[in-house]
Amino acid sequence: MPPVTGADLPSEVIAKILSNFMVFVMVWEEHYSRWKHELVAPSLVCRYWAKCIRPALFEDIILSSASDLSFMEDIVYSPQFSNSSLHGAIRKIRAVHQYPPLPKPWLHRIHSLKVRLPQADLWCIIGGDTAGSRPSRPGEWHPFAALPRALPPFPSLPLSAIHITGSELKSTTELARIVDSFPTLKELYFSELKFLDPSPIIRARRIPRKVPRALWLCRISYCADMSISAQARLALDLLAATPRLGLAAEDPQWSALLDSLLASVPGVYKQARMSLRQLGGAPLDGQAPGKVVLGFSPTYTSGLGPDQLVADVWVTRAYATPTRVEDVPAYVSVVSLTASFAAAGDGDPPSFDGFREAEGSADLEKLVFWVREGNALDEAGMRMLVRSVLCREQLAWALERDILQLEHCILNGKTNTWDADAYIDNSTILSILADRSFVTIDDTPPTLDDDEYAEYLSLFFAEKIDDYLRRLPALRAERAARAQFSTAILAPPEALETAADALHTNA
């Protein structure tokens, strides 16, 4: 039998394996370093595998000291680097600063790498050491303050992202001034921050600047003495979301919408993830219609977890065409929410009537609630939402204005976005409310209570309607048995035994 080598595997197969592995690693970013080391052994199997795997190994470089930086400079400035497989492979360089600080600052030197690696994003990561040490006084230390005074201002450091964990700052305005100092920033990550003054950012004290078009993401989590709504507002403020979307600073429509959205987020949630994009997904440019995506998670997460609440708010401009695009009034046109908003709290779903107060200068064109395929929290939320609509408990105003829509979404593997594959529009909902007789079992309309009808409509997207109606008699018997069992718990033992037998029979 001839020996088998790595070259016997097509390059497309290896590329597919690596891409799936790296996507998994990026989702669980906190384990990135450990899992990346697992690629080292396969890269030593043969020269062919090494050629395929090496770019993935060096795609993300972590520098923790001046010696790491010097070693990296020696590599990228060597004459052989331009012709090596590493050239073009390095996409991200993370400069990690931990407290207590090193005696000699080195962050300012990373701009030298950008000269040789123009395609790489430079990240600055700031945090306490492994023992949990951190500064004892607000503003006592951060690497930006430790830069030599003879250096040019911060804009000479082409940072793409800042990640700060466990630091203590004087105020939110101080954090805003740090962000404003780097016009090349794209992403912001802040966790476990503590502010001596957690009040909103004072705009007058921010560094005057032109908002960078590249800045699109801000994630804030576990900040001391800050509610989830305060963290979300801080993230939106750091992104300068309102002016960049073309909205007025005190726009009544946007203010009412934001207040209503934040009121729907449970207080136990700890992470706010705000992002700005064009409607097509490209970076916001200040001219094309844009959207702000508000995400909320109960725990720290790198990506969009199944328990994350997501709200897309679309902002468009009026059709008038004055001399400058900036002069065209902008307004919120679409609000799209995961149905899990209705199930995230305890008990009854939250009221969304606050959206009705958001009419302001222009009306909403569409209010969408959507279910992510296979997401139990979304499905439960959709059932609760549909029931409240059927009982006319809320959203009657949305039906009257012909803007309500319910959607079922599937994950697009190519774009990693949720795309609608089925929907129930406003007119269909009104038809259902007016006449329920179109629901039949063996051509006979069944008598469904509100809970059963909500369950029926929530399964409308998954094409399980007929299956549900066939199982309905058994489901009713099971519910009755469960109710009997709950009542019999306080009854004599023989009644409890009878109820348990009935529950087992109908389960």
N, C-alpha and C positions, 0 to 999 in steps of 0.2 A: 504494500500500500504506500503510495507516494506521500511524503510529508506534507502537512497542511501548514500554510503560512498566512500571515495577516493579509497578504496580497490576494488571497482567494476570496476575500469578502469585497464586494463592489464598494467603491468609494461612496456611492449614494446610500448604501446601508449603514456604513459607519457614520456618515453625516447625520442620518436620521436618528441613530442611537444617541449621538452626542447632543443633538438639538433637544431631544426629549429630556435627556439628563440635565442639561443646563437650564431648561425651563423649570424643572422640578427644583433645582438648586436655588434659582432666583426667587421662587415663591417662598422658600424657607431660607431667607437671606441670613438669619442669625446663625445657621449652620454652614454657611458658605465655605469658610476656610477649611473646615474638617472634611467636607464632602469633596471639595476640589482636590484635596490630597489623594483621594481615592482614584483619581485619574492618572496619577503618577505611574502606578504599577502597569496598567495597560499600555502606557506610552513606551515602556521598556520591552515590550514583547518582541517588536521587530522595527526595522527602519520605516516600513510602510505605515504601521500604526502610529509611530512617533510623529511622522509628518502630518497625519490627520489630527492627532490629539493635541500636539504642542500649541497651536493657536488658541484652543479652548483653555489650556492651562494658563496662558499668559494674557488672556483677554482682560482680566481684572487683576491689577497689581496693588498690593497693600504695603505701604511704607510706614514704619513705626519709629524711625529715628533718622538722624543725620547720616549715619553710616549706611542705612538702607538707601537713602537718596543718592549718596555718592556712588554706591554700587550700581544703581540704576543709570546714573549719568555716564558711568564708564561703559555701560552696555550700549546705550543709544548713541553715544558719540564715537563709538569704535568704527573704523573704516568698513568692517564687514557687516555692520548692522543693516545697511540699505539692501543688501542682497540676501539677508537671512530670512527664514520663515517667520521670524518675529515681527518683521517690518509690516505694518498694517494690521497685525493681530491684536495689539494692545488698544483696548477701547476705553478703559477706565483705570484711573490711578487714584487710590485712596490714601490721603495723608492723615494718619491717625495720631492725634495728640491726647495724651492722658495726663491727669493730675496725680501727683505733683509734676510741674513742668521740668523739662530738662534744662540744664544750666545754659545751654546755648540754643537760641531759636534757629529753626531751619525751614519753617514754612515758606518764607519768602523766596527760597531757592527753587521751588517746584516749577516756577515759570520757565526755567531753563529746559525742562522736559517738553513743554508745549512747543518749543521751537522745532524739536525733532519729531514730535508726535502730535501734529496738528489735529488729527482725528480723535484724540483721546479726551475724555471728560475728566476734569480734575475735581476730586471731592475732598472736603476737609471734614474730618470726623473728630469731634471733641467729646470727651467723657472722662469719668472717674476711672481709677485703676481697678484691677481685679478685686482688691480688698474693699471696694466701695468708697474709697477716699474721694473727697471733693472739697472745694474751697470752703472756708469757714465764714467768709464775708462776701456779700454781694459785690460782683465785679472785681474780686480779688485777683482772678486769673482767667485769661483766655488767650489763646495764641496770637490773636490779632493785636492785643495790647502789648505783647512781648516782641513785636517786630522792631528791628532797629529803626531809629528815628530818621536816619539818613536815607531810607528807602523812599521811592516814589509812593504816592497814595495807593490805597488798596486796589483801585482799578487795574494796576499792573499785575495783579494776581488773577489770572483768568479762571476763577473757580466756576464750576458748573453746578455744584451742590454743596450745601452745608448741612451737617448732621450733628446736633448738639444734644447730649444726654447728661442729666444730673447736674447741670450748672445752676448757679444762683445769680440772678441779675437784679439790678436796681428797679427796673420797670420794663413794661412792654415796649415803651418808646426806645429804650436802649437796644432791645433786640431788633426793632425796626431800623435803627441807625446802622447796625451791623449789616443787615440785609441790604440796605440802600447803598452800602459802600461797594458792592460788587455788581456791576452792570451786566456781567455775563452769566449770572445765576439762572439755572433752569428749575431746580428742585430744592425744597426746604424740608428738613426732618427735625423735629424737636420733641424730646421726650423727658419726662420727669424734671421739667424746669420749675424753678421757684422764683417768684417775683416779689420783691419787697413792696412794690406798688403794682398790683395786678389790674389797675384801672385801664380803660381803653387807651390806645395809642394817641398821643397828642400830635396831630398832623403838623402843627406849626414848628415842632422841634425836630422833625425829620429832615434828613439831608435833601435839599432840592435836587431833583434828578428827573430824567426822562425814564419812565417805567420801561424796563427791558422787555422786549417782545418775547424773549425766550423763557421767562419765568412763568411756569404753568402749574406747578404742584406744590402744595404745602400740607404736611402731615404733622399734627400735634397730638400728643397723648400723655396721659397721666401727669398733668401739671398740677402742682400742689395748690389747693384752695381755689381751683378754677373748675366751674361746671363744664359739661360738654358743650353747652351753647356758647359759653365764654371762649372756649378753645376754638370753636368753629368761627366765631366772629373775629378772633385774633388772626386766624389763618386767612380769612377773606381780606382782612385789612392789610396783612403783609403782602398779599398778592395784588393789592390795589384793584380788587375785582370790580367794584362799582364804576370807577372812571374808565377802566379798560374795556368794559362791556358797553360803554356809552350811556350809562344811567346817571341821572342826577344824584348828587350826594344824599339828598333827603327825599328821594323818589318814593311817594307813598305806596305805590304798587309793590315795588321791591321790598320795602320795609315791612309791609303787612305780610307778604309771602314768606319772608325770612323768619319773622316772628312766629308764624303759624307752623312752619317746618320745624324749627328748633323746639317748639312746644310739644311736638309729636315724638321727639327722641327721648327715650327713657333716661332718667338721671343716672342709671348704673352704667351707661355706656361711657367708655374711657378714651376713645380715639376719634378724632375728626380728620377727615382727608378731603381737602378741597382742591379742585383742579379747574383750569380754564382752557377751553379749546374752541376751535371753529366747529360748526355743526357737522362738517365732514370729517373732523378728527385732526386736522392740521393745526399748527400753532396759531394762537390768536394774533391777528395783525391789526386790529383796531378798525377795520373797514368791513370785512365780511361778517355775516351774522355769527354770533358766538353763543357759547353756553357755559354755565358753571355747574360742575358735578359735585354734589355734596354727599360724602360717604361717612357713615358712623358705624363703629364697631364696639362691642362690649369689652374686647381685649385688644392688646397690641397685635397687629397683623401686617405683613408686608404687602399683601395683595387684597383682592376683593373676596373675602370669605363668605360662606353661605349665610352667616348670621349678620352680614353687613347691610344696613339700610342705605339705599342709594336714591338720590333725587337728582334728576336732570332738569335744569331750568334754562330754557332757550330764550335768548334775547335777540330781537330783530329790530331793524330800523324801519321807519315809515317809508313809503314809496316815493315821497317827494325827493327831488334832487337839487339841492342848493349847491353853491359853489364849493363848499367843503363838506366832506363826509361827516366830520365831527359835529356839524351843525344839524344833522338829521336826528330828530328825537328817537330814542330807543325805548322799547317797552318789552315786558315779559310776555311772550306769546304762547309758550307751551310749558307745562309742568308735568314731568313724568316721574312717577314714584314706584319703587318696588312695593308690592302688596304687603310685604312684611311690616311696613309702617303700621298697618292696622292690627298686627298681632304681637308687636314688640313689647307692649306694656302688659299690665295685668288687668283682666276683666274685659270690659267693653272696649271697642276700638276708639281711638282718639277722634275728636271732632276735626273735620277738615273744612268747617264753615269759615275759618279764618281766611281761606283763599277767596271767598266771596267778597270780603272786605278789601281785597287787593285790586279791585277794578281800577282805581286811580284814574290815570289819564287814558288808559286803553284797556280793553277787555281781554281776558284770556281767550285764546283760540282753541285750546285743547287741554283737558286734564286727564292724564293717563295713569292707570294703575296696572302694573305688569308683574307676571309670575315668571321666575326663572325655572326652567324645566328641572324637575326633580328636587326642588327646594321646598322642604316641608314647612318652613316658616312662611314662605310666600303663599303656599297653598292654604295654610291655616288663615293667613291674613285675608286672602281673597274670599274665603268662605264667610268670614266675619263681615267683610266689607259688603259683599253681595246681600247678606242677610239684612244689614242696616239699610241698604237701598230699597230692598223689597218691602221692608216695614216702613218705608218713608221716614226713617229716623234721621237721615242726613243725605247731603248731595242732591236734594231735590232741585236746588237752584242750578246745579250743573246740568241736570237733565233738561230743565226749562230753557237753558241757554244753548243746548245742543253741543256740549263740549266734552261730555264724559265718554271715555273709551277704556275697555278692559282688554289686555293683551297677554298672550303666552309667548315667551321668548326662548330660543335655543342658543347655545353657545356657538359662535363662529370660530372654529379652530384656527383659521388663517389670520383673522384680525383680533382675536381674543376679546370680542365684544358680544353682547347679547342682542340678537336680531329677532324681531317679531315674525312669527310664522302663522299666527292666527289671532283674530281679534273679534270682539263684540262691540259694535259701534253704538252711538247714542240712540239712534232710531230703533235698533234691534232691542235694546234694553226697554225702551218705551213700549214696544209691541208686546214684549214679555209681560210687562207690568199690566198691560191692558187685557191680555188674554193668555191664560196659562193652559188652555185646552189642547194646544198643539203637542204637549207632552202626553204620550200614550204608552200603555203596556198592552200588547196584543190588540191594538186598535181601540183600546178603551182608556180614556183619560183618567189617571189615578188622582186621588186626593192627597196632595202633598202639603205638609205644614211648611212654615217658613224655613225651618232648619233644613228640611229635606230638599226644598227647592233651591236653597243656597248651595247645598252640596251638589245638586244636579248641575247648576250653572257653573260652579267652579270646576267641574269635570268636563265642561263643554269643549275646552281647548284640547284636552288629552284624548279625545275621541273614545271616552269610556262611558258614554251616556247610557247606551243600551245595556252594558254590563252592570251599571249601577241600578238601573230600573229592574233588571232581573234579580239582583240581590236584595232589593228593597224589602220584600217580606221577611227575609232572614235577618236583615239589619234591624227591622222593627222588633222582631221577637227577641233579638239579643239585647236591645235597649230596654225592653220591658223586663227581661230577666235580670239585667244589671240593677234596674230600679228596685225590683223585688228583693234582690240580694242586699242592697244598701239599707232597705227598710227592715229586713229580717235580722240584721246584725244586732239590733236592740231587742229582738223578740226571743221567745223560748228557743232552746237548742233544736227541737224538731222542726221548727219553721225555718231556721237557718239552713238545716240539712236539705230541706225541700227546695229552697231557693238556690242553693249551690248546685243541686242536680239539674235544675232548670237552666242555670247559667252555662253549665258544662254541655248540656244538650244543644243549646243555641249558639255556642261559641264557634 
